[in-house]
């Protein structure tokens, strides 16, 4: 039984001269990612926790570089997945090519954090700490002895 959805062709299946964007869901227009400094202290990790307390933000690492990723659609993305201001688009969009785009959906991050708790757990694992100290700077509540 054939799927109701049409499978998008791989890069290799496209005919020479075909426009990759004709088959894409415009992932490059649905988020932006900016490099951030690598966290090295409890305070640095607490800032990352703060980023992740905001809706639609994630943090990832790739090849040793840390990034904040904001999942938000460009206000000029049209229903047909094309740019509504193509002729006057920003320079960063002009420089972007399909050569390294995410069309093939095979990107894997070194680390990917979606929640403040994930960052806290990671920081606890990699930072030296005093017994009972968390990256929040507070000691966890003591559990009653049973």
DRENMIRO-739976 format. One record per residue: residue in three letters; residue number from 0; x, y, z of N, C-alpha, C in turn. Coordinates in steps of 0.02 Angstrom, whole numbers, plus 50000, padded with zeros to 5 digits. Layout:
+------+-----+-------+-------+-------+-------+-------+-------+-------+-------+-------+
| type | seq |    nx |    ny |    nz |   cax |   cay |   caz |    cx |    cy |    cz |
+------+-----+-------+-------+-------+-------+-------+-------+-------+-------+-------+
|  Ala | NUM |     X |     Y |     Z |     X |     Y |     Z |     X |     Y |     Z |
...
+------+-----+-------+-------+-------+-------+-------+-------+-------+-------+-------+
END
This chain:
+------+-----+-------+-------+-------+-------+-------+-------+-------+-------+-------+
| type | seq |    nx |    ny |    nz |   cax |   cay |   caz |    cx |    cy |    cz |
+------+-----+-------+-------+-------+-------+-------+-------+-------+-------+-------+
|  Unk |   0 | 50042 | 49941 | 50000 | 50000 | 50000 | 50000 | 50044 | 50062 | 50000 |
|  Unk |   1 | 50035 | 50106 | 49953 | 50076 | 50166 | 49946 | 50052 | 50219 | 49995 |
|  Unk |   2 | 50101 | 50255 | 50023 | 50085 | 50308 | 50071 | 50047 | 50364 | 50039 |
|  Unk |   3 | 50004 | 50396 | 50079 | 49966 | 50454 | 50055 | 50012 | 50514 | 50047 |
|  Unk |   4 | 50068 | 50514 | 50082 | 50115 | 50569 | 50077 | 50166 | 50554 | 50022 |
|  Unk |   5 | 50184 | 50605 | 49986 | 50234 | 50597 | 49934 | 50303 | 50604 | 49967 |
|  Unk |   6 | 50345 | 50557 | 49954 | 50413 | 50558 | 49981 | 50454 | 50609 | 49942 |
|  Unk |   7 | 50490 | 50650 | 49978 | 50532 | 50699 | 49943 | 50594 | 50662 | 49916 |
|  Unk |   8 | 50617 | 50682 | 49858 | 50675 | 50648 | 49829 | 50739 | 50667 | 49868 |
|  Unk |   9 | 50787 | 50622 | 49868 | 50852 | 50637 | 49897 | 50888 | 50684 | 49850 |
|  Unk |  10 | 50942 | 50713 | 49874 | 50982 | 50757 | 49830 | 51004 | 50720 | 49767 |
|  Unk |  11 | 51025 | 50657 | 49778 | 51051 | 50617 | 49723 | 50997 | 50601 | 49671 |
|  Unk |  12 | 50934 | 50597 | 49693 | 50879 | 50580 | 49648 | 50856 | 50639 | 49605 |
|  Unk |  13 | 50875 | 50700 | 49626 | 50853 | 50759 | 49588 | 50891 | 50762 | 49521 |
|  Unk |  14 | 50856 | 50784 | 49471 | 50887 | 50792 | 49405 | 50935 | 50850 | 49405 |
|  Unk |  15 | 50988 | 50847 | 49365 | 51034 | 50903 | 49361 | 50996 | 50968 | 49344 |
|  Unk |  16 | 51013 | 51021 | 49381 | 50980 | 51085 | 49369 | 50917 | 51095 | 49409 |
|  Unk |  17 | 50893 | 51042 | 49444 | 50832 | 51049 | 49484 | 50846 | 51095 | 49543 |
|  Unk |  18 | 50796 | 51132 | 49564 | 50803 | 51178 | 49620 | 50784 | 51141 | 49685 |
|  Unk |  19 | 50833 | 51132 | 49728 | 50823 | 51096 | 49790 | 50765 | 51126 | 49831 |
|  Unk |  20 | 50760 | 51191 | 49832 | 50709 | 51225 | 49872 | 50638 | 51208 | 49849 |
|  Unk |  21 | 50630 | 51184 | 49787 | 50564 | 51164 | 49763 | 50537 | 51103 | 49800 |
|  Unk |  22 | 50581 | 51067 | 49835 | 50562 | 51005 | 49869 | 50571 | 51010 | 49945 |
|  Unk |  23 | 50583 | 51069 | 49970 | 50602 | 51078 | 50040 | 50546 | 51109 | 50081 |
|  Unk |  24 | 50550 | 51099 | 50147 | 50502 | 51128 | 50194 | 50529 | 51192 | 50226 |
|  Unk |  25 | 50581 | 51220 | 50197 | 50611 | 51284 | 50220 | 50633 | 51282 | 50293 |
|  Unk |  26 | 50668 | 51229 | 50311 | 50692 | 51225 | 50380 | 50736 | 51284 | 50398 |
|  Unk |  27 | 50775 | 51309 | 50349 | 50820 | 51365 | 50362 | 50783 | 51429 | 50380 |
|  Unk |  28 | 50719 | 51433 | 50366 | 50678 | 51492 | 50381 | 50634 | 51481 | 50442 |
|  Unk |  29 | 50646 | 51427 | 50478 | 50603 | 51411 | 50535 | 50640 | 51413 | 50602 |
|  Unk |  30 | 50701 | 51435 | 50602 | 50740 | 51443 | 50663 | 50801 | 51485 | 50647 |
|  Unk |  31 | 50833 | 51509 | 50700 | 50901 | 51535 | 50691 | 50943 | 51512 | 50750 |
|  Unk |  32 | 51006 | 51503 | 50738 | 51053 | 51480 | 50789 | 51113 | 51528 | 50790 |
|  Unk |  33 | 51133 | 51546 | 50850 | 51189 | 51591 | 50859 | 51240 | 51559 | 50906 |
|  Unk |  34 | 51305 | 51566 | 50891 | 51354 | 51538 | 50936 | 51354 | 51575 | 51003 |
|  Unk |  35 | 51365 | 51537 | 51056 | 51372 | 51566 | 51123 | 51437 | 51541 | 51153 |
|  Unk |  36 | 51460 | 51575 | 51204 | 51522 | 51553 | 51236 | 51512 | 51486 | 51270 |
|  Unk |  37 | 51563 | 51445 | 51268 | 51560 | 51381 | 51302 | 51553 | 51391 | 51377 |
|  Unk |  38 | 51504 | 51360 | 51408 | 51495 | 51368 | 51479 | 51552 | 51333 | 51517 |
|  Unk |  39 | 51581 | 51369 | 51566 | 51636 | 51340 | 51605 | 51625 | 51345 | 51680 |
|  Unk |  40 | 51576 | 51386 | 51699 | 51563 | 51396 | 51770 | 51489 | 51382 | 51785 |
|  Unk |  41 | 51474 | 51379 | 51848 | 51404 | 51370 | 51869 | 51362 | 51428 | 51842 |
|  Unk |  42 | 51389 | 51487 | 51845 | 51351 | 51546 | 51820 | 51337 | 51539 | 51745 |
|  Unk |  43 | 51387 | 51517 | 51706 | 51377 | 51508 | 51634 | 51320 | 51458 | 51621 |
|  Unk |  44 | 51320 | 51403 | 51657 | 51267 | 51353 | 51648 | 51200 | 51380 | 51670 |
|  Unk |  45 | 51200 | 51423 | 51721 | 51138 | 51452 | 51743 | 51108 | 51498 | 51690 |
|  Unk |  46 | 51151 | 51533 | 51652 | 51127 | 51573 | 51596 | 51094 | 51528 | 51543 |
|  Unk |  47 | 51124 | 51471 | 51530 | 51094 | 51425 | 51481 | 51027 | 51400 | 51507 |
|  Unk |  48 | 51023 | 51385 | 51572 | 50959 | 51366 | 51601 | 50907 | 51421 | 51588 |
|  Unk |  49 | 50928 | 51483 | 51596 | 50884 | 51541 | 51585 | 50859 | 51542 | 51512 |
|  Unk |  50 | 50905 | 51530 | 51464 | 50884 | 51528 | 51394 | 50827 | 51478 | 51385 |
|  Unk |  51 | 50836 | 51419 | 51415 | 50789 | 51364 | 51405 | 50725 | 51372 | 51444 |
|  Unk |  52 | 50722 | 51420 | 51488 | 50659 | 51435 | 51521 | 50612 | 51473 | 51474 |
|  Unk |  53 | 50639 | 51495 | 51418 | 50599 | 51531 | 51368 | 50573 | 51482 | 51316 |
|  Unk |  54 | 50511 | 51493 | 51297 | 50479 | 51450 | 51247 | 50516 | 51452 | 51181 |
|  Unk |  55 | 50522 | 51394 | 51150 | 50550 | 51386 | 51083 | 50626 | 51398 | 51079 |
|  Unk |  56 | 50661 | 51390 | 51134 | 50734 | 51396 | 51134 | 50764 | 51329 | 51152 |
|  Unk |  57 | 50818 | 51311 | 51118 | 50857 | 51252 | 51135 | 50930 | 51271 | 51129 |
|  Unk |  58 | 50974 | 51229 | 51155 | 51046 | 51240 | 51151 | 51077 | 51176 | 51125 |
|  Unk |  59 | 51126 | 51183 | 51080 | 51160 | 51123 | 51056 | 51234 | 51138 | 51047 |
|  Unk |  60 | 51273 | 51084 | 51040 | 51343 | 51091 | 51023 | 51356 | 51053 | 50959 |
|  Unk |  61 | 51401 | 51081 | 50920 | 51421 | 51049 | 50858 | 51495 | 51065 | 50847 |
|  Unk |  62 | 51534 | 51013 | 50840 | 51607 | 51021 | 50831 | 51638 | 51066 | 50883 |
|  Unk |  63 | 51615 | 51059 | 50946 | 51644 | 51096 | 51001 | 51617 | 51166 | 51012 |
|  Unk |  64 | 51575 | 51190 | 50967 | 51546 | 51257 | 50974 | 51476 | 51251 | 51003 |
|  Unk |  65 | 51460 | 51295 | 51050 | 51394 | 51297 | 51082 | 51351 | 51347 | 51045 |
|  Unk |  66 | 51286 | 51331 | 51037 | 51239 | 51374 | 51002 | 51174 | 51379 | 51041 |
|  Unk |  67 | 51142 | 51437 | 51037 | 51073 | 51443 | 51057 | 51032 | 51441 | 50994 |
|  Unk |  68 | 50980 | 51401 | 50995 | 50937 | 51392 | 50936 | 50867 | 51417 | 50955 |
|  Unk |  69 | 50841 | 51463 | 50916 | 50774 | 51489 | 50929 | 50728 | 51465 | 50873 |
|  Unk |  70 | 50679 | 51426 | 50891 | 50632 | 51398 | 50843 | 50578 | 51449 | 50830 |
|  Unk |  71 | 50584 | 51485 | 50775 | 50536 | 51537 | 50757 | 50536 | 51546 | 50682 |
|  Unk |  72 | 50478 | 51554 | 50653 | 50472 | 51559 | 50580 | 50484 | 51631 | 50558 |
|  Unk |  73 | 50522 | 51639 | 50505 | 50532 | 51705 | 50475 | 50464 | 51733 | 50454 |
|  Unk |  74 | 50453 | 51795 | 50470 | 50388 | 51825 | 50454 | 50376 | 51833 | 50379 |
|  Unk |  75 | 50428 | 51822 | 50338 | 50420 | 51829 | 50265 | 50417 | 51762 | 50229 |
|  Unk |  76 | 50414 | 51707 | 50267 | 50407 | 51641 | 50235 | 50335 | 51634 | 50211 |
|  Unk |  77 | 50327 | 51620 | 50147 | 50262 | 51615 | 50116 | 50234 | 51544 | 50122 |
|  Unk |  78 | 50169 | 51535 | 50112 | 50138 | 51468 | 50117 | 50170 | 51416 | 50069 |
|  Unk |  79 | 50199 | 51439 | 50014 | 50231 | 51393 | 49967 | 50304 | 51379 | 49986 |
|  Unk |  80 | 50324 | 51398 | 50047 | 50392 | 51388 | 50073 | 50444 | 51432 | 50039 |
|  Unk |  81 | 50423 | 51483 | 50006 | 50469 | 51530 | 49971 | 50474 | 51595 | 50011 |
|  Unk |  82 | 50527 | 51632 | 49997 | 50539 | 51695 | 50031 | 50497 | 51751 | 50000 |
|  Unk |  83 | 50461 | 51787 | 50042 | 50419 | 51842 | 50019 | 50457 | 51905 | 50004 |
|  Unk |  84 | 50521 | 51908 | 50025 | 50562 | 51968 | 50012 | 50628 | 51946 | 49978 |
|  Unk |  85 | 50624 | 51897 | 49936 | 50684 | 51867 | 49906 | 50732 | 51918 | 49877 |
|  Unk |  86 | 50707 | 51966 | 49840 | 50750 | 52016 | 49807 | 50783 | 52063 | 49857 |
|  Unk |  87 | 50753 | 52072 | 49916 | 50781 | 52118 | 49966 | 50798 | 52081 | 50031 |
|  Unk |  88 | 50807 | 52016 | 50028 | 50821 | 51976 | 50089 | 50888 | 51997 | 50119 |
|  Unk |  89 | 50897 | 51985 | 50184 | 50959 | 52004 | 50218 | 51020 | 51967 | 50190 |
|  Unk |  90 | 51077 | 51996 | 50201 | 51140 | 51969 | 50175 | 51152 | 51898 | 50199 |
|  Unk |  91 | 51135 | 51883 | 50261 | 51146 | 51815 | 50288 | 51107 | 51764 | 50246 |
|  Unk |  92 | 51047 | 51783 | 50222 | 51007 | 51739 | 50180 | 51039 | 51733 | 50111 |
|  Unk |  93 | 51067 | 51787 | 50086 | 51099 | 51787 | 50020 | 51160 | 51741 | 50019 |
|  Unk |  94 | 51196 | 51739 | 50075 | 51257 | 51698 | 50079 | 51242 | 51624 | 50091 |
|  Unk |  95 | 51183 | 51609 | 50115 | 51165 | 51540 | 50130 | 51155 | 51501 | 50065 |
|  Unk |  96 | 51182 | 51441 | 50062 | 51174 | 51400 | 50002 | 51142 | 51334 | 50021 |
|  Unk |  97 | 51118 | 51299 | 49972 | 51089 | 51233 | 49984 | 51143 | 51179 | 49990 |
|  Unk |  98 | 51205 | 51197 | 49978 | 51260 | 51148 | 49983 | 51263 | 51115 | 50051 |
|  Unk |  99 | 51254 | 51154 | 50104 | 51258 | 51126 | 50172 | 51193 | 51133 | 50211 |
|  Unk | 100 | 51138 | 51140 | 50176 | 51074 | 51148 | 50211 | 51050 | 51082 | 50240 |
|  Unk | 101 | 50997 | 51085 | 50278 | 50971 | 51026 | 50313 | 50919 | 50988 | 50272 |
|  Unk | 102 | 50920 | 50994 | 50208 | 50872 | 50960 | 50165 | 50868 | 50885 | 50179 |
|  Unk | 103 | 50925 | 50854 | 50188 | 50926 | 50781 | 50196 | 50907 | 50757 | 50265 |
|  Unk | 104 | 50897 | 50801 | 50312 | 50876 | 50783 | 50380 | 50923 | 50734 | 50415 |
|  Unk | 105 | 50986 | 50737 | 50401 | 51032 | 50689 | 50432 | 51081 | 50722 | 50480 |
|  Unk | 106 | 51063 | 50782 | 50504 | 51106 | 50817 | 50551 | 51100 | 50787 | 50620 |
|  Unk | 107 | 51156 | 50779 | 50653 | 51158 | 50753 | 50721 | 51202 | 50801 | 50761 |
|  Unk | 108 | 51176 | 50823 | 50818 | 51214 | 50868 | 50861 | 51255 | 50828 | 50910 |
|  Unk | 109 | 51311 | 50857 | 50933 | 51351 | 50825 | 50984 | 51311 | 50820 | 51049 |
|  Unk | 110 | 51281 | 50877 | 51068 | 51238 | 50881 | 51127 | 51177 | 50923 | 51109 |
|  Unk | 111 | 51120 | 50907 | 51138 | 51059 | 50945 | 51124 | 51019 | 50951 | 51189 |
|  Unk | 112 | 51007 | 51013 | 51210 | 50971 | 51026 | 51272 | 50905 | 51061 | 51257 |
|  Unk | 113 | 50851 | 51032 | 51282 | 50785 | 51062 | 51273 | 50756 | 51090 | 51337 |
|  Unk | 114 | 50781 | 51067 | 51394 | 50752 | 51088 | 51458 | 50807 | 51113 | 51505 |
|  Unk | 115 | 50788 | 51157 | 51552 | 50837 | 51179 | 51602 | 50864 | 51121 | 51644 |
|  Unk | 116 | 50821 | 51071 | 51655 | 50842 | 51013 | 51695 | 50898 | 50973 | 51660 |
|  Unk | 117 | 50895 | 50969 | 51595 | 50948 | 50934 | 51558 | 51015 | 50970 | 51566 |
|  Unk | 118 | 51012 | 51037 | 51564 | 51073 | 51076 | 51572 | 51101 | 51068 | 51642 |
|  Unk | 119 | 51056 | 51069 | 51691 | 51078 | 51061 | 51760 | 51110 | 50993 | 51771 |
|  Unk | 120 | 51081 | 50941 | 51743 | 51108 | 50874 | 51750 | 51177 | 50870 | 51716 |
|  Unk | 121 | 51183 | 50899 | 51657 | 51248 | 50899 | 51622 | 51301 | 50937 | 51662 |
|  Unk | 122 | 51282 | 50996 | 51687 | 51330 | 51036 | 51726 | 51352 | 50999 | 51788 |
|  Unk | 123 | 51306 | 50966 | 51821 | 51323 | 50927 | 51881 | 51374 | 50873 | 51864 |
|  Unk | 124 | 51369 | 50846 | 51804 | 51414 | 50791 | 51784 | 51483 | 50817 | 51764 |
|  Unk | 125 | 51488 | 50878 | 51737 | 51552 | 50901 | 51711 | 51588 | 50951 | 51755 |
|  Unk | 126 | 51553 | 50985 | 51800 | 51585 | 51035 | 51843 | 51607 | 51004 | 51909 |
|  Unk | 127 | 51665 | 51026 | 51932 | 51682 | 51005 | 52000 | 51635 | 51042 | 52048 |
|  Unk | 128 | 51613 | 51009 | 52100 | 51567 | 51042 | 52146 | 51576 | 51016 | 52217 |
|  Unk | 129 | 51555 | 51059 | 52260 | 51556 | 51041 | 52330 | 51496 | 50996 | 52343 |
|  Unk | 130 | 51502 | 50953 | 52390 | 51448 | 50907 | 52407 | 51384 | 50946 | 52421 |
|  Unk | 131 | 51329 | 50926 | 52388 | 51265 | 50956 | 52400 | 51253 | 51022 | 52363 |
|  Unk | 132 | 51301 | 51045 | 52323 | 51293 | 51108 | 52287 | 51265 | 51096 | 52218 |
|  Unk | 133 | 51218 | 51137 | 52195 | 51191 | 51130 | 52128 | 51210 | 51192 | 52088 |
|  Unk | 134 | 51198 | 51191 | 52022 | 51215 | 51249 | 51982 | 51169 | 51308 | 51997 |
|  Unk | 135 | 51115 | 51295 | 52032 | 51070 | 51349 | 52051 | 51099 | 51389 | 52110 |
|  Unk | 136 | 51155 | 51365 | 52138 | 51185 | 51401 | 52192 | 51153 | 51387 | 52260 |
|  Unk | 137 | 51103 | 51343 | 52261 | 51070 | 51326 | 52323 | 51081 | 51252 | 52338 |
|  Unk | 138 | 51082 | 51238 | 52400 | 51087 | 51168 | 52419 | 51019 | 51135 | 52411 |
|  Unk | 139 | 51017 | 51075 | 52385 | 50953 | 51041 | 52379 | 50923 | 51027 | 52448 |
|  Unk | 140 | 50858 | 51023 | 52451 | 50825 | 51008 | 52514 | 50844 | 50938 | 52537 |
|  Unk | 141 | 50853 | 50932 | 52602 | 50871 | 50867 | 52629 | 50809 | 50823 | 52632 |
|  Unk | 142 | 50817 | 50761 | 52615 | 50762 | 50714 | 52618 | 50759 | 50686 | 52689 |
|  Unk | 143 | 50699 | 50675 | 52714 | 50694 | 50646 | 52781 | 50721 | 50574 | 52781 |
|  Unk | 144 | 50751 | 50557 | 52835 | 50778 | 50488 | 52842 | 50720 | 50443 | 52860 |
|  Unk | 145 | 50719 | 50384 | 52831 | 50666 | 50335 | 52846 | 50695 | 50275 | 52879 |
+------+-----+-------+-------+-------+-------+-------+-------+-------+-------+-------+
END
